[in-house]
């Protein structure tokens, strides 16, 4: 398996994502098994707007993806999760 190249841009994206306590909580709550929007909203006690705004950012930046109604971590999201 080919090792993924980590450039400056990758590290800056990871840093920007990790700077937000809400985004760190979202990534931690999604974890390895994934969660639905409602599961995340209930467990994190965020407004619908706060959760949607931050999920959209995490998806756009490649940390989270949506599959079959669940939010799942991408490879970068798992890296962020394990960087705690």
Secondary structure, 3 states (H helix, E strand, C coil): CCCCCCCHHHHHHHHHHHHCHHHHHHHHHHCCCCECHHHHHHHHCCCHHHHHHHHHHHHHCCCEEEECCEEEECHHHHHHHHCC
